[in-house]
Amino acid sequence: MPRSRGMGRVYQRGDVWWVEYWHKGKQYRESTGLRGARNKGPAERLLRAKSGEIAQGTFQAGTTITIMQVLDDFEKDYRLRGGRQAGKLASHLKPVRAALGTLKAQDLTERRIDDYIEQRLKKVLASTINRETQPLGQALRLAQTRQLIKRVPKIRGMKETNIRQGFFEYEEVEALTAHLPEYLQDFVWFAYYCGWRKGGTGSVEWEWLPILKQSLIQTPVQFSRDPYVVEIPGRMGICMPYVVYPINASRVFVRELFYIQIA
């Protein structure tokens, strides 16, 4: 008996449920990503949803675009929008590409994403996983906007426990710096007043120090095109002057190349 439009079935390949349906005489088979006997009902609901799309005339044939291609498109879009952290973005997405890159985007399910998270938790912190899955979600939403995929799976956000805490008080910084070598003292005081981490403090460049407004530092904000203005208290001596020996590097805090002495 010939199959009528939209009719189909659910079946298993191994432990995974697949759906089979017909549209305009062509057979379609898709993985649901659902596993086990308990998920037969959800698989059947997916099949009914497909049948509904066919009946309403909104059905689109499944795309063969892969997660790798979705991420390529997203990174290109990020660069074209003037994103300043393209290298960092690529680094965050590298493990996603390795684990999920060959998967068809339409086959990426919440279960697959949870499997990825579970495996990554054996190697990295929850905060690192969030930095990886957040751009994955953005990439999938971009693909959906471009009508390359129809559904974006929900990606769980992991609770982060490595949040900055235990900040030093002024007296504690004074006690600490008394035991530090001279080249580290100004570095620590700067980090304390600005609330920056080691990487941000170490990246401060001379060109960020205004010539006229010597009580301020201006530095590009990491995720914005606008300047970030930090008022520096007199304790740092950026009512200047500095005595510098010698100025032969672009960064202010450079061990052994030169040091800063507060006059």
N, C-alpha and C positions, 0 to 999 in steps of 0.2 A: 504493500500500500504506500503510495507516494506521500511524503511528509508535507503537511500544509505549512503555510508561512508562519514562522516563529516557533514552531514546535521543536522540542529537543529533549535532552535527557542529561542527567548527572551521572558520572561514573568515576571510578578511582583508578589512578595510576600509582601503584605502590600505596602510599598512605595519603596521597594528595587527591582532592576532589577536583574534577574537571567538568566543564559544561560543554555540551554539544548542541548546536542549534543551526537553523537554516534560514537564509535570507536570499530571495530572488534566485532560488535554485542552487545557491552556493552554500557549502557546509563550512561552519566555523567551529573550532575547538579552542578553548581557552582554559588555562589553569586558574583556579580560584585562590590558590595559596593556602586553602583550608585543609586541615589534616584530621584524620580520625573519624570514627563513626558518629561521634557527637556533633560533628559539623556538617552532616548531610543536609539538615534543615536549612542552615545558612546558605549552603551551596545551591539548594533548590530555590531559595529566595533570589539569589543572584540570577539564576536562569529565568525566573519570572520577570525580573527587572529587564533583562535582555528582550524577552518576548514583548513586554510593554513598550519598549523603545521601537521595536519593529512595527508593532500595531499602530503606534502614534506617528510613525514616519520620521522619528528622530534618531534612528540607529545610524551609527557610523562604524565602518569596519575597523577592527582592532589595528592599532599601529604597531609597527615593528621597531619603533625607536627604543634604544637601550638607555639605561641609566647613564652610561658613559657619554652618550650623545646629549642627553639632557643636561649633564654637568658641563659639557663643552659649551653649549648654548648659553648657560648661565654665566660662566666665566667670561665669555665674549661680551655678553650684555653688561656685566659689571665693569669691564674695561671701557666700553663705549660710554658708560655713564660717568666716567671719570673717577672710578673707585681707586683709592690710594693704597689699598692693601691686597693687591692681586696676588703677590707672592705668598702672603699669609693665608689667603683664601685657598690657593692651590694646595698648600701644605695641609690645611684642615681636611680637604676633600680627598687627599691621596689615599688614606685607608678605606674611604667609602668606595672609591673607584676599584681598589683591589678586591674588596669583598663583594660588591654589588654591580660592578660596571658592566658585566656581560648580560645581566638580567634585563629582560624586556620591561620597560617602565610600567606597562599595564599589569605586569605580574608582581609588582612590588606591593606587598601587603603589610598590615600592621604586624603580623606574625613574623614576617621576614625581617622587618626592622628591629623587632624585639630580639630576634636571634642575633642580629648584628651587635646590638647593644650588650647582650649577655656575653658574647665572645670578647668584645672590647674591654668590658669591665675586668677581665682577667689580666689586662695589661696596663690600663690607664685609668685616671680618675674620672668621676662622673662629669666634672666640669669640662674635661677634654672631649668627652663624647658629645656634650651639648654643642661645643664649638664645631663638631663634625656634622651633626644631624640638623642643626639650624639652617646652614646653607643648603643642605640637601632638600629640606622642606621648601625653601625659597625657590630652588631650581625647579622643583615639581610644580609649584604654583605658577611659575613663569611658563612652563610647558603647557599647563592647563589653559592659561590665558591665550596662548597661541594655538589652542585647539589641537595640540599634539597628543594629549592624554585627556581623559574625561574625568578621572577621579584622582584625588590626592589623598593618600593614606594618612591617618593621624599619627604623628610622631610624638612619643612621650618625651617630656622634658624631665631630665634627671635632677634630683635634689642635690645641690652642690654644698659640700661641707667644708671645702678648703677656701672659705671666704676670709678676706683680710680681717684680722682681729689682733688684740694685744698690742695696741699702739703705745709707744713710749711717751711718757710725760716729759716736760721740759727738764726737770731735775735728773731724770734717768738718762736723757741724752747727754747732759753735761757730764755725768759720771762716766758714761761710756766713752765719750770722745777724749776724756783725760787719759785713757789707756790706749788710744789709737795712734798710729803714726800720722805725721803731719799731713801727708797727702790725702788721707782718708777723712780728716776732721771736717773740712769744708763740705766734702761730699755728703757726709752724714747729716750735717746741719741743713744743707739744701734740701735733701730728701725729707727731713722732718718738717720743715716749714711748708713745703709744697705738697706733702702727702703722696709723693711719687715712689714707685718701686725702683729697684736698682737699675733696671734697663732704661726707664725713662730719664732718670737722673744722669746716667752715663751718656745719654744721647744729646745732652744740651750743647749747643754750638755757640760760638762767639757771635755769629750774625744774629742770634736771637736777643742779644743784649742791646737795647736801644742806646743810642749815643746821648740823646738829650734827656729822656725820661729814665734816669738811672735808678729809680726806685722800682722799675718794672722789668719783667722779662716777658717777651712775646715768643710764643712757639706754636707751630701748627698743631691743631688738635688732631688726634689720631683718626677720628671718624667724622671730621668736619672740615670745610674749607675756611672757616672763620678762625681768626687768631684767638689764642687762649692767653689771657693776661693774668699773671701771677704777681701779686704785690709782695716784695721781698722786704722783711723787716730790717732795721738797722743792724741787728746782730750779725747779719751776713756781710755787712760792709758794702752792700751795693747801694750805698750812697757813695760807692767806690772811694778812693781809687784802689785799684789792684796793682800790685807789683808783680809782673809776670816774667818768668824766666824759662825759655824764651817763647814767643808766640809763634810756634812753627807747626801747629796742628789746628784743625777746624773745631775740635771739641774742647770744652772747658776742662773737664775732669779726665785727664789722661795720665796715668801713672808713669813716672820716670821720664816722660817726654818734657813735661814742665809741671810746675806746681804754682798754686795761687797763694800769695801771702796777703792777708788782710792788713792794710796799712792803718 
